[in-house]
Amino acid sequence: MPAGRRLLVLDGAVGDWLPPGWQVVPQVGGGLDERLAAAFAHAARIAPDAPALLVGMDTPQLDAALLAEALSPARRTGVDAWFGPAGDGGFWAFGLAGPTGQLARRLLLGVPMSTPETGQALLDRLLAERLTIGRLPVVTDVDTIEDARQVAAEAPGSRFAARLRSIDTAREVSR
């Protein structure tokens, strides 16, 4: 997906798995709400006039086509924030057209994370800020083995699906 910058907020060491063109900053401590707010603050410091889209690492079926239309220049006009709901009530993507550390903290700090109400709580905060929201499609994020199997079925040609099949096969052979 074309992007002006790619920022990975990482807890741990970078490996040879990271493709070229990514800037890496360390993840801060604290709860997930604090870590997400800090990620937006990093993005705002690195490129203060650029939008930022945060995508969870638990959506292996995600591809550029899913985001391309919603984030195209024509569809970005007038949008202040993007919200991608997850099927379990959370969210898989969240973006700000004009991210600042202060705005990210207002939107994220105190949102209960990893609950069926997480997405609605964030959406309520976006609406309370009177932000124009670009809606992204509902996507399944992988929290359980059932989720993993569903995502693999939705993207059967993906590396994720192949890896899951190899794990399932190895488990069956070991029985």
C-alpha distance (Angstrom), angle and dihedral (degrees) to the residues before:
residue distance angle dihedral
M1 . . .
P2 3.78 . .
A3 3.79 111.1 .
G4 3.78 135.3 165.2
R5 3.77 89.7 -135.8
R6 3.77 138.9 -0.7
L7 3.76 117.8 -145.7
L8 3.79 124.5 -172.3
V9 3.79 115.6 -164.5
L10 3.78 101.8 -158.4
D11 3.76 138.1 -174.8
G12 3.78 100.7 -156.8
A13 3.75 140.3 16.2
V14 3.77 126.1 -37.8
G15 3.77 113.6 -116.5
D16 3.76 135.0 -166.1
W17 3.81 86.8 -89.0
L18 3.81 90.8 81.3
P19 3.81 111.7 96.4
P20 3.80 118.9 -134.0
G21 3.78 119.0 -88.9
W22 3.80 98.9 49.2
Q23 3.78 124.9 121.4
V24 3.80 112.8 -149.0
V25 3.79 126.5 -152.1
P26 3.79 126.1 176.6
Q27 3.77 118.5 -102.1
V28 3.79 114.4 -116.4
G29 3.78 122.7 -127.0
G30 3.77 126.1 -106.7
G31 3.76 135.2 68.1
L32 3.78 123.0 -27.4
D33 3.81 91.0 -99.9
E34 3.82 89.7 56.8
R35 3.81 93.2 45.5
L36 3.82 92.6 50.3
A37 3.81 92.5 48.0
A38 3.81 89.6 49.7
A39 3.82 90.7 50.5
F40 3.81 89.9 57.3
A41 3.81 90.0 46.7
H42 3.84 88.8 53.6
A43 3.81 90.4 49.5
A44 3.81 91.7 49.2
R45 3.81 91.8 50.8
I46 3.80 93.0 48.5
A47 3.81 96.2 46.6
P48 3.82 110.4 8.1
D49 3.79 96.3 -178.1
A50 3.80 98.1 44.6
P51 3.80 130.4 90.5
A52 3.80 118.6 -113.7
L53 3.78 128.1 -147.2
L54 3.77 119.7 -167.9
V55 3.80 115.2 -156.5
G56 3.78 123.7 -171.9
M57 3.76 120.3 -120.7
D58 3.79 92.5 -130.8
T59 3.81 97.6 74.9
P60 3.81 103.4 83.3
Q61 3.81 92.3 162.7
L62 3.80 90.7 64.8
D63 3.78 115.5 115.7
A64 3.77 135.2 172.1
A65 3.80 92.9 -99.5
L66 3.80 90.5 63.9
L67 3.80 90.7 58.2
A68 3.80 102.0 29.9
E69 3.79 99.5 84.2
A70 3.80 97.4 38.8
L71 3.80 92.1 48.4
S72 3.80 98.0 38.6
P73 3.81 114.8 126.9
A74 3.81 91.4 -109.2
R75 3.82 92.8 53.9
R76 3.83 94.6 42.8
T77 3.79 93.4 65.0
G78 3.79 109.9 112.9
V79 3.81 94.5 2.3
D80 3.80 116.5 128.4
A81 3.80 99.0 179.4
W82 3.80 141.6 9.8
F83 3.77 124.5 -140.8
G84 3.80 125.4 -167.3
P85 3.80 111.2 -172.9
A86 3.79 121.7 -150.7
G87 3.78 120.3 -138.2
D88 3.80 91.7 -116.7
G89 3.81 94.4 59.9
G90 3.79 97.0 -92.6
F91 3.78 127.5 95.0
W92 3.79 133.1 -106.3
A93 3.80 98.1 -166.9
F94 3.76 136.4 27.5
G95 3.77 126.5 173.8
L96 3.77 140.5 178.9
A97 3.80 124.7 -155.3
G98 3.80 90.3 -153.1
P99 3.78 107.3 23.0
T100 3.77 121.2 -167.6
G101 3.76 128.9 169.1
Q102 3.81 90.0 -119.8
L103 3.82 94.5 52.4
A104 3.81 91.9 45.3
R105 3.81 90.9 52.1
R106 3.82 91.8 49.7
L107 3.78 91.1 49.9
L108 3.80 100.0 41.1
L109 3.79 113.3 25.4
G110 3.78 110.1 99.4
V111 3.81 95.7 13.3
P112 3.81 105.2 135.9
M113 3.79 105.3 -116.9
S114 3.81 128.4 -147.1
T115 3.78 95.4 17.5
P116 3.82 131.6 114.5
E117 3.84 86.9 -107.6
T118 3.82 97.8 52.6
G119 3.79 96.8 96.2
Q120 3.79 94.2 45.8
A121 3.81 91.4 48.2
L122 3.81 90.8 53.8
L123 3.80 92.1 44.1
D124 3.82 89.7 51.1
R125 3.80 89.9 53.4
L126 3.80 91.8 49.4
L127 3.80 89.7 51.7
A128 3.83 92.1 45.9
E129 3.82 88.3 55.2
R130 3.84 87.4 52.3
L131 3.78 91.8 -124.0
T132 3.80 120.6 162.8
I133 3.79 104.6 -120.0
G134 3.78 127.4 -147.7
R135 3.77 107.8 -152.6
L136 3.77 120.3 -138.7
P137 3.82 122.1 -162.3
V138 3.79 123.2 -85.4
V139 3.80 109.6 -97.5
T140 3.80 132.5 -175.1
D141 3.78 112.9 -118.2
V142 3.79 119.2 -156.5
D143 3.78 113.0 -110.1
T144 3.82 100.9 133.7
I145 3.81 138.6 28.2
E146 3.80 88.0 -104.1
D147 3.81 89.3 56.0
A148 3.80 89.6 48.2
R149 3.79 91.8 53.4
Q150 3.81 91.6 47.6
V151 3.81 92.4 50.0
A152 3.81 91.3 46.6
A153 3.82 89.2 52.4
E154 3.83 90.3 50.1
A155 3.82 91.6 50.3
P156 3.82 104.0 28.3
G157 3.80 94.3 163.7
S158 3.80 94.8 53.0
R159 3.81 127.1 109.4
F160 3.78 86.5 -119.1
A161 3.81 92.5 58.4
A162 3.81 91.4 46.2
R163 3.81 91.5 50.9
L164 3.80 91.9 48.0
R165 3.83 90.5 49.8
S166 3.81 90.2 51.2
I167 3.81 91.1 50.8
D168 3.80 91.9 47.6
T169 3.81 90.7 47.5
A170 3.80 92.7 48.7
R171 3.80 90.3 49.7
E172 3.82 91.7 50.6
V173 3.82 92.3 48.1
S174 3.81 91.4 50.4
R175 3.80 92.5 55.2
